[in-house]
Amino acid sequence: MKNVERMTSIKNELLELFMGMEVAEHTQRRRSAAQRNLRARRGIELHRESQKLSRDIAPLPEDEEVKPSALH
């Protein structure tokens, strides 16, 4: 009976170690996914900021430009 109890104890210890490793891996994957999402979101924000800046500083079309004769 002692051998069976010892084997059960060893199995339980191994299972606890394995479960602990699974939890640590899951936590690491979740953190990595969160970092990737933040980088992607920031990339999208930078792209939109760049597009807006390009629109804001783009030259006016010919029909919207102020003509010198209109100032007099």
C-alpha positions as CSV (number, residue, x, y, z in Angstrom):
1,M,0.0,0.0,0.0
2,K,2.9,2.4,0.7
3,N,4.1,2.1,-2.9
4,V,0.6,3.0,-4.2
5,E,0.4,6.0,-1.9
6,R,3.8,7.1,-2.9
7,M,3.0,6.8,-6.6
8,T,-0.2,8.7,-6.0
9,S,1.7,11.4,-4.2
10,I,4.3,11.7,-7.0
11,K,1.5,11.8,-9.6
12,N,-0.2,14.6,-7.7
13,E,3.0,16.6,-7.4
14,L,3.7,16.2,-11.1
15,L,0.2,17.3,-12.0
16,E,0.5,20.3,-9.8
17,L,3.8,21.2,-11.4
18,F,2.3,20.8,-14.9
19,M,-0.8,22.9,-14.0
20,G,1.5,25.6,-12.6
21,M,3.5,25.6,-15.9
22,E,0.2,25.8,-17.8
23,V,-0.9,28.8,-15.8
24,A,2.4,30.6,-16.3
25,E,2.3,29.9,-20.1
26,H,-1.2,31.2,-20.3
27,T,-0.3,34.3,-18.4
28,Q,2.6,35.0,-20.7
29,R,0.6,34.4,-23.8
30,R,-2.1,36.8,-22.5
31,R,0.5,39.5,-21.8
32,S,2.1,39.0,-25.3
33,A,-1.3,39.3,-26.9
34,A,-2.1,42.5,-25.0
35,Q,1.3,44.0,-26.1
36,R,0.6,43.1,-29.7
37,N,-2.8,44.6,-29.5
38,L,-1.4,47.8,-28.1
39,R,1.3,48.1,-30.8
40,A,-1.3,47.5,-33.5
41,R,-3.7,50.1,-32.0
42,R,-0.8,52.6,-31.8
43,G,0.2,51.8,-35.4
44,I,-3.4,52.5,-36.5
45,E,-3.5,55.8,-34.5
46,L,-0.2,56.9,-36.1
47,H,-1.4,56.1,-39.5
48,R,-4.6,58.1,-39.0
49,E,-2.6,61.0,-37.5
50,S,-0.3,60.9,-40.5
51,Q,-3.3,60.9,-42.9
52,K,-5.0,63.8,-41.1
53,L,-1.7,65.8,-41.1
54,S,-1.3,65.2,-44.8
55,R,-4.8,66.5,-45.4
56,D,-4.3,69.5,-43.1
57,I,-1.2,70.6,-44.9
58,A,-2.1,69.7,-48.4
59,P,-2.2,72.6,-50.9
60,L,-5.6,74.0,-51.6
61,P,-7.2,73.0,-55.0
62,E,-7.1,75.7,-57.7
63,D,-10.7,76.7,-57.3
64,E,-10.4,77.4,-53.6
65,E,-7.2,79.4,-53.7
66,V,-7.5,83.1,-52.9
67,K,-6.8,85.1,-56.0
68,P,-4.9,88.4,-55.7
69,S,-7.7,90.3,-57.6
70,A,-10.2,89.2,-55.0
71,L,-8.3,90.9,-52.3
72,H,-8.9,94.4,-53.8
